[in-house]
């Protein structure tokens, strides 16, 4: 058996294992209360990021937060082009920097409920900050429900105060990457809930609202896709603000797609 064949087998086994472990982790209808939203800004080219990627995996497994990984592209110059990165992900991080009053960005950065940030590798601090936000009334106050049905993905937003965008974040549930160059050269790293696209599908004005997404938005991932629904206020037309509601669904055995 050649080295390349052995590597392929190990990689396939790891992919199957992580897909099984992540199944249903953040489904909106699994009976769990969603504590908050954690948006991790990370990079395959950042040597400090693997611990944060592992921390996000634990949050995915626990299933009581909507956990998303935005791979950024500004570390690509170090010798490895992140295979999951996009300029849109980087733009979202810079938009958060403006909202937070910061002059720059960093990895690994975790943005919590669109309101605060900290080191994405500090899992204990993330949990504590989310608990504090909920105690202070800075948590997810508006109920959001998302479910896969025969006609697509049904989204229901409850009543509340204020106005917010209904943002859908599409992600890849699990991905194993062999990093060949850069600071993580030679490592095989598993990534979770890597964002591939972001779309605003409507506006919520405080009244109950319903939206439907076509089934095709998750079919293209061959069972390895999912989407999160974020009810997010805007500081201005280009700057995101607080997230006041969230839910997520996964394609796969528990769904009908």
The 8 nearest C-alpha neighbors of each residue, nearest first, counted from 0:
[[1, 4, 2, 5, 3, 6, 8, 7],
 [0, 2, 4, 3, 5, 6, 7, 8],
 [1, 3, 5, 4, 6, 0, 7, 8],
 [2, 4, 6, 1, 5, 7, 0, 8],
 [5, 3, 7, 1, 6, 2, 8, 0],
 [6, 4, 2, 8, 7, 3, 9, 1],
 [7, 5, 3, 9, 4, 8, 10, 2],
 [6, 8, 4, 10, 5, 9, 11, 3],
 [7, 9, 11, 5, 10, 6, 12, 4],
 [10, 8, 12, 6, 11, 7, 13, 5],
 [9, 11, 7, 13, 8, 12, 6, 14],
 [12, 10, 14, 8, 13, 9, 7, 15],
 [13, 11, 9, 15, 14, 10, 8, 16],
 [12, 14, 16, 10, 11, 15, 9, 17],
 [13, 15, 11, 17, 16, 12, 18, 10],
 [16, 14, 12, 18, 13, 17, 19, 11],
 [17, 15, 13, 19, 14, 18, 12, 20],
 [16, 18, 20, 19, 14, 15, 21, 13],
 [19, 17, 21, 15, 20, 16, 14, 173],
 [20, 18, 16, 17, 22, 21, 15, 14],
 [19, 21, 17, 18, 22, 16, 60, 24],
 [20, 22, 18, 24, 19, 17, 60, 23],
 [23, 21, 19, 24, 20, 18, 251, 249],
 [22, 24, 26, 25, 21, 249, 253, 29],
 [25, 23, 62, 21, 22, 60, 59, 26],
 [24, 26, 62, 23, 247, 27, 65, 248],
 [27, 25, 248, 23, 247, 28, 29, 24],
 [26, 28, 246, 247, 145, 29, 144, 248],
 [27, 29, 26, 30, 146, 144, 145, 31],
 [30, 28, 26, 31, 27, 23, 25, 24],
 [31, 29, 28, 32, 27, 26, 33, 63],
 [32, 30, 29, 63, 33, 62, 28, 27],
 [31, 33, 63, 34, 30, 64, 27, 29],
 [32, 34, 63, 64, 35, 31, 65, 246],
 [35, 33, 64, 63, 32, 129, 139, 138],
 [34, 36, 64, 33, 112, 139, 138, 65],
 [35, 37, 65, 112, 64, 111, 66, 38],
 [38, 36, 66, 111, 110, 65, 109, 39],
 [39, 37, 67, 110, 109, 68, 66, 36],
 [38, 40, 109, 68, 108, 69, 41, 67],
 [41, 39, 69, 108, 107, 70, 106, 68],
 [40, 42, 70, 107, 106, 48, 39, 69],
 [43, 41, 70, 44, 45, 71, 81, 48],
 [42, 44, 81, 45, 183, 41, 178, 48],
 [43, 45, 42, 182, 74, 181, 79, 183],
 [44, 46, 42, 48, 47, 43, 182, 74],
 [45, 47, 182, 48, 183, 44, 49, 43],
 [48, 46, 45, 49, 50, 107, 106, 51],
 [47, 49, 51, 107, 45, 46, 50, 41],
 [48, 50, 52, 51, 47, 53, 46, 188],
 [51, 49, 53, 120, 52, 48, 54, 47],
 [120, 50, 52, 54, 119, 48, 53, 49],
 [51, 53, 49, 55, 54, 50, 48, 56],
 [52, 54, 56, 50, 51, 55, 49, 57],
 [55, 53, 51, 57, 56, 52, 122, 120],
 [56, 54, 58, 52, 57, 53, 51, 59],
 [55, 57, 59, 53, 54, 58, 191, 60],
 [58, 56, 60, 54, 55, 59, 61, 53],
 [57, 59, 55, 61, 60, 56, 62, 54],
 [58, 60, 56, 62, 57, 61, 24, 66],
 [61, 59, 57, 62, 58, 24, 21, 56],
 [62, 60, 58, 59, 63, 57, 24, 64],
 [61, 63, 24, 25, 59, 60, 64, 58],
 [62, 64, 33, 34, 61, 32, 31, 25],
 [65, 63, 35, 33, 34, 36, 62, 66],
 [64, 66, 36, 37, 25, 35, 67, 246],
 [65, 67, 37, 64, 36, 59, 38, 58],
 [68, 66, 38, 192, 39, 37, 193, 69],
 [69, 67, 193, 39, 192, 194, 38, 40],
 [68, 70, 40, 194, 88, 39, 193, 41],
 [69, 71, 84, 41, 42, 83, 40, 68],
 [72, 70, 89, 84, 88, 42, 85, 73],
 [71, 73, 84, 75, 74, 85, 86, 89],
 [72, 74, 75, 71, 76, 89, 42, 86],
 [75, 73, 76, 72, 44, 77, 45, 42],
 [76, 74, 80, 79, 77, 73, 72, 78],
 [75, 77, 78, 74, 73, 79, 80, 72],
 [78, 76, 75, 181, 74, 79, 44, 182],
 [79, 77, 181, 76, 180, 75, 80, 44],
 [78, 80, 181, 180, 75, 44, 77, 81],
 [81, 79, 75, 82, 78, 44, 72, 76],
 [82, 80, 84, 43, 83, 79, 75, 42],
 [81, 83, 84, 80, 43, 176, 70, 79],
 [84, 82, 81, 70, 85, 193, 195, 194],
 [85, 83, 70, 71, 81, 72, 82, 88],
 [86, 84, 87, 88, 71, 72, 89, 70],
 [85, 87, 89, 88, 90, 72, 71, 84],
 [88, 86, 90, 85, 89, 91, 196, 197],
 [87, 89, 91, 85, 86, 90, 69, 71],
 [88, 90, 71, 86, 92, 87, 91, 93],
 [91, 89, 87, 93, 88, 92, 86, 94],
 [92, 90, 94, 88, 89, 93, 87, 95],
 [91, 93, 95, 89, 94, 90, 96, 88],
 [92, 94, 96, 90, 95, 91, 89, 97],
 [95, 93, 91, 97, 238, 92, 96, 90],
 [94, 96, 98, 92, 93, 97, 99, 91],
 [95, 97, 93, 101, 99, 94, 98, 100],
 [98, 96, 100, 94, 95, 99, 101, 93],
 [97, 99, 95, 96, 100, 238, 94, 240],
 [98, 100, 96, 97, 101, 95, 115, 114],
 [99, 101, 97, 98, 96, 102, 95, 103],
 [102, 100, 96, 99, 103, 97, 104, 98],
 [101, 103, 100, 96, 104, 97, 93, 99],
 [104, 102, 101, 96, 105, 93, 97, 100],
 [103, 105, 96, 93, 92, 106, 102, 101],
 [106, 104, 108, 107, 103, 40, 41, 92],
 [107, 105, 108, 41, 40, 48, 104, 42],
 [106, 108, 41, 119, 48, 40, 118, 105],
 [107, 109, 106, 119, 118, 40, 39, 117],
 [110, 108, 39, 119, 116, 38, 117, 118],
 [109, 111, 116, 38, 115, 37, 113, 39],
 [110, 112, 37, 113, 115, 36, 114, 116],
 [113, 111, 36, 242, 114, 35, 241, 37],
 [114, 112, 241, 111, 242, 240, 110, 115],
 [115, 113, 112, 241, 111, 240, 110, 116],
 [116, 114, 111, 110, 113, 112, 117, 99],
 [117, 115, 110, 109, 111, 108, 118, 114],
 [116, 118, 109, 108, 119, 110, 115, 125],
 [119, 117, 108, 120, 121, 109, 107, 116],
 [118, 120, 109, 108, 51, 107, 121, 117],
 [51, 119, 121, 50, 118, 122, 54, 107],
 [122, 120, 124, 119, 123, 118, 125, 51],
 [121, 123, 125, 124, 120, 54, 126, 119],
 [122, 124, 126, 125, 121, 127, 128, 120],
 [123, 125, 127, 121, 122, 126, 128, 117],
 [126, 124, 122, 128, 123, 127, 129, 121],
 [125, 127, 123, 129, 124, 128, 130, 122],
 [126, 128, 124, 130, 125, 129, 123, 131],
 [129, 127, 131, 125, 130, 126, 124, 132],
 [128, 130, 132, 126, 131, 127, 125, 133],
 [131, 129, 127, 133, 128, 132, 126, 134],
 [132, 130, 128, 134, 129, 133, 135, 127],
 [133, 131, 137, 129, 135, 138, 134, 130],
 [132, 134, 138, 136, 130, 135, 131, 137],
 [133, 135, 131, 132, 136, 130, 137, 138],
 [136, 134, 132, 133, 137, 131, 138, 130],
 [135, 137, 133, 134, 138, 132, 140, 139],
 [138, 136, 132, 133, 135, 139, 134, 140],
 [137, 139, 133, 132, 136, 140, 35, 243],
 [138, 140, 243, 244, 141, 35, 242, 137],
 [139, 141, 243, 138, 244, 142, 159, 136],
 [140, 142, 244, 159, 139, 243, 157, 143],
 [143, 141, 157, 156, 244, 140, 144, 245],
 [144, 142, 156, 245, 155, 246, 244, 157],
 [143, 145, 155, 154, 246, 27, 156, 142],
 [146, 144, 154, 153, 27, 246, 247, 248],
 [147, 145, 153, 152, 248, 148, 154, 144],
 [148, 146, 152, 151, 254, 153, 255, 149],
 [149, 147, 151, 150, 152, 146, 255, 153],
 [148, 150, 151, 255, 147, 256, 152, 214],
 [149, 151, 148, 214, 213, 152, 147, 153],
 [152, 150, 214, 213, 148, 212, 149, 147],
 [151, 153, 147, 212, 211, 146, 148, 214],
 [152, 154, 211, 146, 145, 210, 147, 151],
 [155, 153, 145, 210, 209, 144, 211, 152],
 [154, 156, 209, 144, 143, 208, 145, 210],
 [157, 155, 143, 208, 207, 142, 209, 144],
 [158, 156, 207, 142, 141, 143, 155, 159],
 [157, 159, 206, 207, 205, 141, 156, 160],
 [160, 158, 205, 141, 206, 157, 161, 140],
 [159, 161, 205, 162, 158, 204, 206, 141],
 [162, 160, 205, 204, 159, 163, 232, 203],
 [161, 163, 204, 203, 205, 232, 160, 164],
 [164, 162, 232, 231, 203, 202, 230, 165],
 [163, 165, 202, 231, 230, 166, 232, 201],
 [164, 166, 230, 201, 202, 199, 200, 229],
 [167, 165, 199, 229, 198, 228, 164, 200],
 [168, 166, 228, 198, 227, 197, 199, 229],
 [167, 169, 197, 227, 226, 196, 228, 170],
 [170, 168, 226, 196, 195, 194, 225, 197],
 [171, 169, 194, 193, 192, 195, 225, 226],
 [170, 172, 224, 193, 192, 173, 223, 225],
 [171, 173, 192, 224, 223, 191, 170, 225],
 [174, 172, 191, 190, 171, 192, 18, 17],
 [173, 175, 190, 189, 176, 191, 14, 172],
 [174, 176, 189, 188, 190, 14, 187, 177],
 [175, 177, 188, 187, 178, 189, 174, 190],
 [176, 178, 187, 186, 179, 188, 175, 185],
 [179, 177, 184, 186, 185, 180, 176, 187],
 [178, 180, 184, 185, 177, 181, 79, 186],
 [181, 179, 184, 79, 78, 178, 183, 182],
 [180, 182, 78, 79, 184, 183, 77, 44],
 [181, 183, 46, 184, 44, 45, 180, 77],
 [184, 182, 181, 46, 186, 44, 178, 185],
 [185, 183, 180, 179, 181, 178, 186, 182],
 [184, 186, 179, 178, 183, 187, 177, 180],
 [187, 185, 178, 184, 183, 177, 188, 179],
 [186, 188, 177, 176, 178, 185, 175, 189],
 [187, 189, 176, 175, 186, 190, 177, 178],
 [190, 188, 175, 174, 176, 191, 187, 173],
 [191, 189, 174, 173, 175, 188, 52, 193],
 [190, 192, 173, 172, 193, 56, 174, 189],
 [191, 193, 172, 171, 170, 67, 68, 173],
 [194, 192, 68, 170, 171, 191, 69, 67],
 [193, 195, 170, 69, 169, 68, 196, 192],
 [194, 196, 170, 169, 193, 171, 197, 83],
 [197, 195, 169, 194, 168, 198, 170, 87],
 [198, 196, 168, 167, 169, 199, 166, 195],
 [199, 197, 167, 166, 200, 168, 196, 169],
 [198, 200, 166, 165, 201, 167, 164, 197],
 [201, 199, 165, 198, 166, 167, 202, 164],
 [202, 200, 165, 199, 164, 203, 166, 210],
 [201, 203, 164, 165, 163, 204, 200, 162],
 [204, 202, 163, 162, 205, 164, 165, 201],
 [205, 203, 162, 206, 161, 202, 163, 160],
 [204, 206, 159, 160, 158, 161, 203, 162],
 [205, 207, 158, 204, 208, 159, 157, 203],
 [208, 206, 157, 158, 156, 205, 209, 155],
 [209, 207, 156, 155, 206, 157, 210, 203],
 [208, 210, 155, 154, 156, 211, 207, 153],
 [211, 209, 154, 153, 155, 212, 208, 201],
 [210, 212, 153, 152, 154, 213, 151, 209],
 [211, 213, 152, 151, 214, 153, 210, 216],
 [214, 212, 151, 215, 216, 152, 211, 150],
 [213, 215, 151, 216, 217, 152, 212, 218],
 [214, 216, 218, 213, 217, 219, 151, 212],
 [217, 215, 214, 218, 213, 219, 212, 169],
 [218, 216, 215, 219, 224, 220, 214, 225],
 [217, 219, 215, 220, 221, 216, 256, 214],
 [220, 218, 217, 221, 215, 216, 224, 222],
 [219, 221, 224, 223, 218, 222, 217, 171],
 [222, 220, 223, 219, 218, 224, 217, 251],
 [221, 223, 251, 250, 220, 224, 218, 217],
 [224, 222, 220, 172, 221, 171, 250, 173],
 [225, 223, 171, 220, 172, 250, 222, 217],
 [226, 224, 249, 170, 248, 250, 169, 172],
 [225, 227, 169, 168, 247, 248, 170, 167],
 [226, 228, 247, 168, 167, 246, 229, 169],
 [227, 229, 167, 246, 245, 166, 247, 168],
 [230, 228, 245, 166, 231, 165, 244, 167],
 [229, 231, 244, 165, 242, 243, 164, 163],
 [232, 230, 242, 163, 164, 229, 241, 243],
 [231, 233, 163, 240, 241, 164, 242, 162],
 [232, 234, 239, 240, 235, 238, 231, 236],
 [233, 235, 238, 240, 239, 232, 236, 98],
 [236, 234, 238, 233, 237, 239, 240, 232],
 [235, 237, 238, 233, 234, 239, 232, 240],
 [238, 236, 235, 239, 94, 233, 234, 91],
 [237, 239, 235, 94, 234, 233, 236, 98],
 [240, 238, 233, 234, 232, 95, 94, 237],
 [239, 241, 233, 232, 234, 113, 231, 242],
 [240, 242, 113, 114, 232, 231, 112, 243],
 [241, 243, 231, 112, 113, 230, 244, 232],
 [244, 242, 139, 140, 230, 141, 241, 231],
 [243, 245, 139, 230, 141, 143, 242, 142],
 [246, 244, 229, 228, 143, 230, 247, 227],
 [245, 247, 27, 228, 227, 143, 144, 145],
 [248, 246, 227, 27, 26, 226, 25, 228],
 [247, 249, 26, 225, 226, 27, 146, 145],
 [250, 248, 225, 224, 26, 251, 23, 226],
 [251, 249, 222, 254, 224, 225, 256, 217],
 [250, 252, 222, 254, 253, 249, 256, 223],
 [251, 253, 254, 250, 255, 222, 22, 256],
 [252, 254, 251, 255, 23, 250, 22, 249],
 [255, 253, 251, 250, 252, 256, 147, 249],
 [254, 256, 147, 148, 149, 253, 251, 252],
 [255, 254, 218, 250, 214, 251, 217, 147]]
